[in-house]
């Protein structure tokens, strides 16, 4: 990811982040420029804003309503299931991202993630526990389909158990290995899948994983009726396929009054 010096300085100062720390010097004035300061606005929104907490609770309230409807629409022998992603859907990992950014380390290289999986303490996304407990009480099978590392399976299961989430086991926690589409297909073999929850579009369909950003936007339009119905999306301003997209700017000359 490439940023101009002035753009990064403006973003860092606006967000209250010191842009010079633990980075190589720029070769001109001897000061080091921390490019990761550009992540600060998104992380502040994701971790600290009341709006994100409201959106997360709203997402789980809608998921509860839709699940109630799905249960009513199926008979007792339907063997209903839901699939949920973990990171930034059930688990809040923003503390790791903030730590890396403050150390001027690019967390989108994911080379600190394994340590976090083993020893980190993620928080629950607001509303997640109540929704999952409701699904469990209604006899709906829950599958946690995540791209966390398989080698840390025991640590991820321990984290979920420490957070007292229901139906946590080696069978229900399906981690990185086969693509998510294949893991979802395993669930569908023996269940009626009535809902999927995630923060990234590839949490819902393999078509999104294979598409570029414009293709993803087109697929969103083609699947518009599913969002808010059996596909529930949660906000994630920390990382995603969109992170290097070009912005569309107003072409008028800047004027201040």
N, C-alpha and C positions, 0 to 999 in steps of 0.2 A: 504494500500500500504506500503510495507516494503523496506527500503533502508539501506545500510550499512553507518556507520558514515563517512568513508573515501570517499565513492562515493558521498554522499551529499555535503561534504566539497568541493570536487573538482568541482562539478557542480556549486555550489554557487559562489566560487571564480572566476571560469571561466566567469560566467555571470555578475560578479560585484555586487552580492547580499551579504549582511551581513547575515550569516547563524544563528546568535544567537540573538533572540529577542522574548519576550513574550511567551516563551514555558517552559515546565517543565525541571528541570535540569536532566542531564543524570546520576547523582549519582557517577561520577568518579572525574571530575575536576571542578565541580561546574558550568560549562558553559551549557547554554541551546542550544539545537540543533533544528533549525527550519527545519523540514522535507519538508515544502512546498517550500523551495528554489529550490527544484528539478524541479518545474514547470517553472522556470524563462526562460529557453532557448526557450521553446515552446511559451510562452507568448510574448517574445521579437519578435520572428518570426511572430506571428499572428498580433500583434499590430503595430510593428514598421518597419517591412521589406518592402522594395519597391517591392520585389518579390511577396509577398502576395497581395499587391494592384494591381500588374500587373495581377496575376492570377484571381483575382476577376473581374477586368475589362474584361479580356479575356473571362471569363465564361458568363458574361452578353452580350458581343458582339456575342458570339456563340448562346446564347439563342435568341437574336434578329433575327439572320439569320434563325435559325430553326423555329421560330414563323412565320416569313415572308413566309417560305416555307409551313408551315402547313395551313396558311390562304389561300394561293394560291391553295392548294390541296383540299379545302372544299368549298361548295357552301355557299351562304349567310344565309341559314336557318340552318346551322350546330350547332349553339349555342355553339361556342367554349369557352373553359375555360382553365385556367392554375391554378396550385396549387403551392404555394411557402411556405416553412418554413420561420420562422422569424429570430430566433437567430443564428448569425454567417452566415446567408444567406442574409437577408435584413438588420438586425440590428447587429451592432458591440457592444458586451457587455464586451470587454476586460478590460475596466476600472474597472468594478466590480471585475473581476478575479485578476487583478493586486493589487487592494486594499486589497483583502482577503489574497493573498499570502504574501504581505508585512507585514500584521498583523499576519503572521504565522497561518492563518486559512485555513483549507482544504475546498476550494470552491466546491469540488466534492460531498460534503454532501448536497449541495443545500439549506442549511438553511439560507442563506443570500439573496436568489433569490427573495423572495416575497417582501422584502424591496426595492430591486432594481426595480422590476416591478412597484411598487407604486411611487417611488421617483427618480429613476435613470434617466439618460439622455443618452440613447444609441445613437451612431452615425450611419449614414447610411453606408452600405457597398458600396464602389465605384462602380458605374454603375447601382446600383439597381433602383434608382429613374428614370433614363432615360428609362430603360427597361420597368418598370411598367407603366410609362406614355405612352410609345409606345403601349403596350398591350391595355391600356384603350382607346387610340385614335382609335385603330383598331376595337373596339367593342368586345374585348375578355373579358370575365368575369374573375375576379381575386379572388381567395380564399386564405386566409392566414391561413394555417393549422399549428398550433404550440402547443407545450406542455407547454406553459405558463399557469399559474393557472387560472382556470375559475373564482375564487373569485376576481381576479384582472382584469377582463375583461374590465371594464370601464377605468382603468388606461392604459391598453395596447392599447385600442382604442384611448385614448387621446394622447398617445405617437406617434402612427402612424399618427394621424391627425396633430400633431405638426410638424411632418416631411413632411407633405403635400403629403402623399402617396394616390393614387387613390382608389376608391371603398372600403373605410373602413366603415364597418357597423357591427351590431350584427350578420347579416346573413353571411357576408363574412369572419369574423374573427372567426375561429373555434378552440377553446382552449381545454385544457386537460379535459378529461372525457372519452368518448369512445376511444378505440385505434385509432391511425391515419388511419389505414386501413379502419375502419368503417366510419370515417369522409370523407375519400376520396370516399368511395362508395356512400355517400350521394350526393356528387358533380356529380358523374358519372350518377346518376339516371336521371338527367335532362340536362346534358351537354355532349358535346364531349370533353373529356379531351385530350389535345394535348401536354401538357408539365408539368413536375414537377421539382422543384428546391429545393435543400437542401444541408446541410453539413454533414448529417448522412445518412447512407444507409436505415434506417427505414423510412426516409422521402419519399421513393419511393415505397416500398413494405413491406407488413407485414411479408414476408418470412425472411427478414433481421432481424426483431425484434425478431424472434423466434430462430435465429441461433447463435451458438457461433462464435468466431472469424474465425476459419478455415472454418466453414460453410458459413460465409459471403464472404470469399475469393473465395470459390467455386461458390457461387451464382453470384459474380461479373463476373467470367469467363462465366457462363451460360447466363448472360444477357449483354455480352460485347457490342453487337450492339446497345443497348439502350443508353449507356453513350455517351454524346455529341450529341445525337439525340433528344429524348424526355425526357431524364433524364440528368439534368445539375447539377454537383456536385461542391461545393465550399470548399476551404481549411479551416480546423479548427484544429490548433495544440494545442488548449487550453484544450480540453477534448474529450473523446470518448471511445467507447468500447475497443479500442486498448491500452488504457493507462497503463494497467498492463501486457501487453504481454511480454513474454521473448524475449530478443534480441538474434539474431544469431551472434556470434562473431568469428573472425578468430582465429584458434587454435594455431597459431604459437606463440612462446615465444616473448614477447615484446623486441625489440631492438631499440635503438636510436643511431643516428650517428651525 
